[in-house]
Amino acid sequence: MYYKLLLALIVTVTLEQSAIAETQIEHQCTDALMDATKALMSTNDSRELNIVVNNSTKFLKVRRYISTKWIPKVRGDKSFTTNTFIMNLEEYVKECASSASQ
């Protein structure tokens, strides 16, 4: 009887930890993407962008995704504006979180 309760507790804790970790990654992606967008709109200097990205998140995989994939993608899009970012924020965060959680 006790082993069933213990097993249920272990499964519940494991699932909760997975959900919490995903939420933290998404939160870090959102903050870092917002900071990077502000920096993109104000400067074209790659060093300044890297400093902003490094200061905006502690997760290396999020930093790497933003620096190597997201910023080049956005720089190549001539129609990218702050409004476009806000409208597509959920999509950007999902891409960032899926890349960072691999």
N, C-alpha and C positions, 0 to 999 in steps of 0.2 A: 504494500500500500504506500509506504513512504517513498519508495523508489519512483513511483509514478508521479507523485507530487514534486519530487526533486527534479525529475526529467522535465516536467511541465515548467518548473521555475527556470531551469537552465535554458530551455527553448525560448521562453518569454524574454528573458534578459538578453539573449543573443539577438533576437529580432529587434528589441528596443535599441540596442547599441547600434545596429545597422541603420536603423531609421534616424537616430541622432547624428551619426556620422554623415549621412547623406545631407541632412539639413545643414550641418556646419559647412560642408563643402559648397552647397548652393549659396549659403550666406556669404562665404568668402568670395565666391565667384561674382556675386552681385556687387559687393563692395569694390572689388578690384576692377571690374568692368566699368563701373561708374567713375572711379578715379581715373582710369585709363582714357575714358571718353572725354572727361574734362581736360586732361592733358593733351589729347589729340586735337581738341578744338583750339587750344591756346598756343601750341608749339609744334614744330616739325622736327625738333632735335631728338634723335634716337636715344642719346644718353639721358636726357631729362625724362623721357618716357620710361626707360628702364628703371630709373630711380623711383618714379611714381609707382610703377608696378611692384617693385621690390618692397616699397614701404606700405603698400596697400594690403598685402596678404602675407601670411607666414607659410602657406603651403607651396612647396616647390613645384608641384605638378600644375597648380593653378597659374603660377608665375610663368612657367614654361609654355603653357597653352596660350596665354594672353600674348606673350612676347613673340612666339614663333608662328602662331596660327591666326589669332584673332586680329592683331594689329595689322599685319600685312593684308589680310582679307578686307578690313575696313578701309585701309589706305587706298586699296585698289578700286573701291566703290566710290565713284564721284558723286553719287546722290546721297551719301551718308551724311546725316545731320543729327543733332541731338534729339529731334522729334522721331526720326527713324529709329534711333537707339531705344527710346522709351517704348515705341510701338512694338519693337522686336525683342525687348528685354528678356522675356520668358524663353524665347528660342535660344538666345545667346547664352543664358544661364544654363539651360539644359545641355547645350553643346559643351560648355565649359565643365560642368559637373560630370558628364559622362567621360570626357577626356581625362579629367583629374582623378576619377575613381578607378581607372584601369590600372 
